[in-house]
């Protein structure tokens, strides 16, 4: 049976299953959502459940995971500008909620460029 959409109790955010155990399960959309969440946690640092991306980790995530979205010679400055834009509370770190805002913006760009909206 699939994972519940109910919030996990604090501490265990995996639903008791590791990403590798879920690989190949579910629809393309479900696997994509797990990939988005997993990419944040792969680069984030901090205590359990309170992980964040600092600027260096954010740059690494962009370089490794979104290299096809950022292809110009101005990428470094664009990444810095993007970090500042996404860091809504200006704490020099990106929380998962702030990261999600970035994902939303990237999806909007993909929608406009691919689906001509």
N, C-alpha and C positions, 0 to 999 in steps of 0.2 A: 504494500500500500504506500502511497506517496506521503510526503511530509506535510504536516499541518501548516496552515497559514497563520495559526495562532502564535503569539510571541513566545519565545523560549524563556524558561525561568533564567534569571541572571546567572551567569557563570558558564553554562553550557549552551552555546549558540549553534552547535552543529547538528542538533537533533539526535545526537549520539552516534552519528555516522561520519566517517571521514570522507573528504571529497573523492578520494580514489575508490571508495566503496560505491559511490554514486555514479561513477563514470560509466557512460553508455546507457544509463537509465533515463527514462523520461523522454519528453519531446525535445525537439531542437531548441525551443524557447526555454524550457526548463534547464537544459544543459548550458545554454547561453547565460542565463541568470546566475547559475552556479559559477561559471567562468568569470563573470563580472565581479561577484563577491569574492571569489577566490583570489583574483588578481590583486584586490586591495589588501587582503590579509597576507599575501606573499611578500609584499613590500613594506607593509606597515610595521611599526615598532611600538612597544609600550606594554603595559600590563594586560592581562587577559580581559577581553571585553572592552578595553579602552584604547585600542590601538589607533595610531594616527600616522600620517605620512609627513615627514619633514620635507624640506625643499629638495634635498639630495635624493631621497627615496622617491619623491614625486617625479623628478627628472628621469630617474632610472625606470620607473614604471612607464612613463611616456615613451622613452627610447625603446624599451623592450617590448611593450605591449601595443603601442599605438604608432609605431614608426611609419605606417602607411598613411596615417592621418596627418602627420607632421613631416613634410618632405622638403620644405624650402630651406634655404641657407639662413633664414631668419628664425628657425625653430627655437633656438636657445632663448631669444628674447620673447618669442611668442609663448614659450613654456613658462617663463618668469611672469609674464603678464597674466597668463591663465591661472597660475598659482595664486597670484594676488586676487584675481577675480573670484576664484572658487573659495578662498579662505575668508569666508563671510564674517567671522568674528575677529579677524586680524591677529590671530595668536601664533602665526608662522607655522601652523600645522594644519593638516587637512584631516578632518574626521571622516567617518564613513558617510555621514549625511552630506557633507560638503563634496565628497567624492561622487556621491550619487548625482548631485547637481551637475557635475562635469559630464557624467554619462548621459544625462538628459540632453545637455547641449550638443554632445557628439551625435546622439541619435537624431536631433533636429537637423544637423548639418547633413547627415547621411540621407535623411528623408528628402531634404530640399535638393541635394545633388543627384540622388539616385531615382527618386520618384517624382521629380520636377514639381514640387509643391512650393 
